[in-house]
């Protein structure tokens, strides 16, 4: 923020917006994570 201007709160809002836009969708997660069947403990 020091070199590019703006206050810390503005940078945090921009980061939060980016994080929300780049969250994986349920389909993305299901493609990567396989469901394992339960076994008795």
C-alpha positions as CSV (number, residue, x, y, z in Angstrom):
1,X,0.0,0.0,0.0
2,X,2.9,2.3,0.7
3,X,4.3,2.3,-2.8
4,X,0.9,2.0,-4.7
5,X,-1.2,4.3,-2.6
6,X,-4.5,3.7,-0.8
7,X,-5.0,2.7,2.7
8,X,-4.8,-0.8,4.3
9,X,-8.6,-1.2,4.4
10,X,-8.9,-0.6,0.7
11,X,-6.3,-3.3,0.0
12,X,-8.0,-5.7,2.3
13,X,-11.3,-5.2,0.5
14,X,-9.7,-5.8,-2.9
15,X,-8.0,-8.9,-1.6
16,X,-11.3,-10.2,-0.2
17,X,-13.1,-9.6,-3.5
18,X,-10.4,-11.4,-5.4
19,X,-10.5,-14.3,-2.9
20,X,-14.3,-14.6,-3.4
21,X,-14.0,-14.5,-7.2
22,X,-11.4,-17.2,-7.3
23,X,-13.0,-19.7,-4.9
24,X,-13.4,-23.1,-6.4
25,X,-16.9,-24.2,-7.2
26,X,-18.5,-27.4,-5.9
27,X,-17.8,-29.0,-9.3
28,X,-14.1,-28.1,-9.1
29,X,-13.9,-29.7,-5.7
30,X,-15.8,-32.8,-6.7
31,X,-13.5,-33.2,-9.7
32,X,-10.4,-33.3,-7.4
33,X,-11.7,-34.9,-4.2
34,X,-12.9,-38.5,-4.4
35,X,-15.5,-39.6,-1.9
36,X,-14.4,-42.6,0.1
37,X,-16.8,-45.1,1.6
38,X,-17.2,-45.3,5.3
39,X,-15.8,-48.2,7.2
40,X,-16.6,-49.3,10.8
41,X,-14.1,-48.0,13.4
